[in-house]
Amino acid sequence: MSDGPDMRSKGSDNVGTLELGAIWPSLNQTLVWALAGIDPAMAWEEWKRNTLACHAEAYPDLWYGVWSGNDSWNSPLNKHPGGAADEQYFRGTDFPVLNVHAHACSLYSASKLLGMEFTAAGMKLNLRLPVESYRFDSPLVGVIKTNGRYEGWYMPSRSGTWKLEIVLPEEAAKAVTSAEVNGKRLSIQKQANNSILLSGSSAQDKPLRWTLY
């Protein structure tokens, strides 16, 4: 939240902490999700700025916020920037670590950077993230981009045949000439929105694996 008049009228001495303009991992990560649908580059920058690594670099003299964190950080507007709230009814500095948001929210929004959306038929991916190479790895779904090649897997808890819709950047979509699902070459089904449709099966301990190149 910015330095607005409403914030100052409610507590000018404590601006930049708690509801008066603090930085909240849980709320900032929903912003990452929203930005990913509009401007993937902005979403990527916002995601990086909300990591513990970024906080540790900005505030190296604070022992917390490096390996773990609390529910919110004071903003640069506060007299103790980067720190935990230390108010009469909220002594966040008493135990400023091990809040789940500080750890889980970056993982949650990382999936949103890749546009993961689950459907009754399978899932959708929007791989417009402007990064040369990356890897997202989980038991359910994974995505790898390297040297213009995209690959991944999908392994729900039950066996089945699934449909995947994968959106690529325009130039990458034009460059793709081959597709494989579970090691077999398939004809490419390109859609008008730069998406490619794939279909294949998975079983327990045997994911649906796909490759576009």
C-alpha positions in Angstrom: 0.0 0.0 0.0 1.2 3.5 -0.8 1.7 6.4 1.5 -1.9 7.6 1.3 -3.7 10.2 3.5 -6.0 7.6 4.9 -3.1 5.8 6.4 -1.6 8.8 8.0 -4.9 10.0 9.5 -5.2 6.7 11.3 -1.8 6.6 12.8 0.8 9.1 11.5 3.4 8.0 14.0 3.3 4.4 12.9 2.8 4.6 9.2 4.3 1.7 7.2 3.4 -1.0 9.7 0.5 -3.5 10.0 -2.6 -2.1 8.2 -0.9 1.3 7.9 1.1 0.3 4.8 3.1 -2.8 5.7 4.2 -5.4 3.1 2.3 -8.6 3.4 3.5 -11.8 1.7 0.0 -13.3 1.6 -1.4 -10.3 -0.2 1.5 -9.5 -2.5 1.4 -13.0 -3.9 -2.1 -12.6 -5.1 -0.8 -9.5 -6.9 1.8 -11.8 -8.6 -1.1 -14.0 -9.7 -3.0 -11.1 -11.1 0.0 -9.6 -12.9 0.9 -13.0 -14.5 -2.3 -12.7 -16.5 -1.6 -9.2 -17.7 2.2 -8.7 -17.9 4.4 -11.8 -17.1 7.6 -9.7 -16.9 6.0 -7.5 -14.1 4.8 -10.6 -12.4 8.3 -12.1 -12.4 9.8 -8.9 -11.0 7.2 -8.7 -8.3 7.8 -12.3 -7.4 11.5 -11.8 -7.0 11.1 -8.7 -4.9 9.0 -10.6 -2.4 11.5 -13.4 -1.8 13.4 -13.9 1.4 16.6 -13.6 -0.6 15.6 -10.1 -1.7 14.6 -9.1 1.8 17.9 -10.4 3.2 19.8 -8.4 0.7 17.9 -5.2 1.4 18.1 -5.6 5.2 21.3 -7.5 6.0 21.5 -6.3 9.6 18.2 -8.0 10.5 18.7 -11.6 11.7 15.1 -12.6 10.6 13.8 -12.4 7.1 16.9 -14.3 5.9 15.9 -18.0 6.4 12.4 -17.4 7.7 10.0 -14.5 8.4 6.9 -13.2 10.0 3.4 -12.2 8.8 4.4 -8.8 7.4 7.3 -6.4 7.0 7.4 -2.8 7.8 7.7 -0.7 4.7 10.5 1.9 4.1 8.0 4.5 5.4 8.3 3.1 8.9 10.9 4.1 11.5 12.0 0.5 11.5 11.9 -0.5 7.8 12.1 -4.1 7.0 11.3 -5.2 10.5 8.4 -6.9 12.1 5.5 -4.9 13.7 6.2 -4.0 17.3 2.9 -2.4 18.4 1.1 -2.4 21.7 -1.3 -5.1 20.7 0.9 -6.9 18.2 4.4 -7.7 19.3 5.6 -9.3 16.1 9.3 -8.9 17.2 8.8 -11.4 20.0 8.9 -14.3 17.5 9.5 -12.9 14.0 10.0 -16.2 12.2 8.2 -19.4 11.1 5.1 -17.7 9.7 3.7 -19.9 6.9 3.1 -17.1 4.5 6.8 -16.2 4.4 7.5 -19.7 3.1 4.4 -21.0 1.3 3.2 -17.9 -0.6 6.3 -17.8 -2.9 5.8 -21.4 -3.7 2.1 -20.9 -4.3 2.6 -17.9 -6.6 5.4 -19.7 -8.5 2.8 -22.0 -10.0 0.8 -18.9 -11.0 3.9 -17.5 -12.9 3.4 -20.5 -15.1 -0.3 -20.0 -15.5 -1.3 -23.3 -14.0 -5.0 -23.9 -14.1 -6.7 -27.2 -13.5 -9.8 -28.3 -15.5 -12.1 -31.3 -15.4 -10.2 -32.6 -18.5 -6.7 -31.9 -17.4 -4.9 -28.6 -17.1 -3.7 -25.4 -18.7 -0.3 -23.8 -18.7 0.6 -20.3 -19.8 4.4 -20.3 -20.3 5.0 -16.7 -21.2 7.4 -16.1 -18.3 10.3 -14.0 -19.9 13.1 -16.2 -18.5 15.6 -18.0 -20.7 15.5 -21.2 -18.6 13.7 -22.5 -15.6 12.4 -25.6 -13.8 9.3 -26.1 -11.7 9.2 -29.5 -10.0 6.4 -31.0 -7.9 4.9 -34.4 -7.5 1.8 -33.3 -9.4 3.1 -31.2 -12.2 6.5 -30.1 -13.6 7.7 -27.7 -16.3 11.1 -27.2 -17.7 12.3 -24.6 -20.3 15.8 -24.7 -21.7 17.2 -23.7 -25.1 13.8 -23.0 -26.6 12.6 -26.5 -25.6 9.6 -27.0 -23.3 8.8 -30.2 -21.4 6.9 -31.3 -18.4 4.8 -33.9 -16.7 1.4 -34.3 -15.1 0.6 -37.0 -12.6 -2.8 -36.8 -10.8 -3.5 -39.2 -8.0 -5.7 -41.4 -10.3 -5.0 -42.9 -13.7 -6.6 -41.3 -16.7 -6.4 -39.6 -20.1 -5.9 -35.9 -19.9 -6.0 -32.9 -22.2 -3.3 -30.2 -21.8 -3.5 -26.7 -23.2 -0.1 -25.0 -23.3 0.2 -21.3 -24.2 3.6 -20.2 -25.5 5.0 -16.8 -26.4 4.1 -15.9 -30.0 7.6 -16.4 -31.4 8.1 -19.7 -29.4 4.8 -21.0 -30.7 5.8 -20.3 -34.3 9.2 -22.1 -33.7 7.7 -25.3 -32.3 7.6 -28.0 -35.0 7.5 -31.2 -33.0 5.5 -32.5 -30.1 5.9 -35.7 -28.0 3.6 -37.3 -25.4 4.9 -40.3 -23.4 7.8 -40.7 -25.9 5.5 -40.7 -29.0 5.5 -38.1 -31.7 2.2 -36.3 -32.3 0.8 -34.0 -34.8 0.7 -30.4 -33.4 -2.6 -28.8 -32.8 -2.0 -25.1 -32.7 -4.7 -22.6 -31.7 -5.2 -19.0 -32.5 -4.1 -17.8 -29.0 -0.6 -19.4 -29.5 -1.7 -22.5 -27.5 -0.9 -26.1 -28.3 -3.3 -28.9 -27.4 -1.9 -32.2 -26.2 -3.6 -35.4 -25.0 -2.2 -38.4 -23.2 -2.5 -40.8 -20.3 -1.0 -41.2 -16.9 -1.0 -44.0 -14.3 0.0 -44.3 -10.7 3.8 -43.6 -10.5 3.8 -43.0 -14.3 3.2 -39.4 -15.3 2.0 -38.1 -18.6 5.2 -36.6 -20.1 5.2 -34.1 -22.8 7.8 -32.2 -24.9 7.5 -29.3 -27.4 10.5 -28.4 -29.6 
